[in-house]
């Protein structure tokens, strides 16, 4: 089983530039979510931040696996889930405060 896991991860290599870009995007997304939670002390902003947090974890992973794709594809496939999570958080926060 261990060799199978090593075999799966063996192809997942990236350059130093790609690794730094992925880390910067992950940290930037985390700061955006933290800023969203700190903007207001309302249940809406806190719920939006909590719902969007899982998206932060996927930013670096998606950046790594989308090497070679167009910038537009990267924006759509990485930013799209953030928009969906934002809308889910907005609806949940509004329902919670009502």
C-alpha positions in Angstrom: 0.0 0.0 0.0 2.8 2.4 0.8 4.4 1.9 -2.6 1.0 2.7 -4.2 0.8 6.0 -2.3 4.4 6.8 -3.3 3.5 6.0 -6.9 0.5 8.3 -6.9 2.5 11.3 -5.5 5.6 10.7 -7.7 4.2 12.6 -10.6 3.1 15.5 -8.6 6.2 17.7 -8.8 6.4 21.4 -9.2 9.0 24.0 -9.7 10.0 26.4 -6.9 8.2 29.3 -8.7 5.0 27.3 -8.9 5.3 26.3 -5.2 5.8 29.9 -4.1 2.8 31.0 -6.3 0.6 28.3 -4.8 1.7 29.2 -1.3 1.1 32.9 -2.0 -2.4 32.2 -3.4 -3.3 30.1 -0.4 -2.1 32.7 2.1 -3.9 35.5 0.1 -7.1 33.5 0.1 -6.8 32.9 3.8 -6.4 36.7 4.4 -9.4 37.4 2.2 -11.5 35.0 4.3 -10.1 36.4 7.6 -10.8 39.9 6.4 -14.4 38.9 5.5 -14.9 37.5 9.0 -13.4 40.7 10.6 -15.2 43.3 8.6 -18.3 43.2 10.7 -19.3 41.4 13.8 -22.6 40.4 12.2 -23.6 36.8 11.8 -23.6 37.2 8.0 -19.9 38.1 7.7 -18.9 35.4 10.2 -20.9 32.8 8.4 -19.5 33.8 5.0 -16.0 33.5 6.4 -16.7 30.1 7.9 -18.3 28.7 4.8 -15.5 30.0 2.5 -12.7 28.6 4.6 -12.6 25.1 3.0 -12.1 26.8 -0.3 -8.8 28.2 1.0 -7.4 24.7 1.3 -8.2 23.9 -2.3 -6.5 27.0 -3.8 -3.0 25.6 -3.6 -4.0 22.2 -4.7 -5.9 23.5 -7.8 -3.0 25.7 -8.7 -0.6 22.8 -8.7 -2.9 20.5 -10.8 -3.8 23.2 -13.4 -0.2 23.7 -14.7 -0.2 24.4 -18.4 -3.9 25.6 -18.5 -4.8 29.0 -19.6 -5.1 31.8 -17.0 -8.8 32.1 -17.8 -9.4 28.4 -16.9 -7.5 28.9 -13.7 -9.6 31.9 -12.7 -12.8 30.1 -13.5 -12.0 26.9 -11.8 -10.3 28.4 -8.7 -12.4 31.6 -8.4 -15.7 29.9 -9.3 -15.9 27.8 -6.1 -15.1 30.9 -4.0 -18.1 32.7 -5.6 -20.4 29.7 -4.9 -19.1 29.4 -1.3 -19.6 33.1 -0.8 -23.2 32.9 -2.0 -23.9 29.9 0.2 -22.4 31.8 3.1 -24.4 34.9 2.3 -27.7 33.0 2.2 -26.9 31.0 5.4 -25.9 34.2 7.2 -29.1 36.0 6.1 -31.2 33.1 7.2 -29.4 32.9 10.5 -29.9 36.6 11.3 -33.5 36.6 10.3 
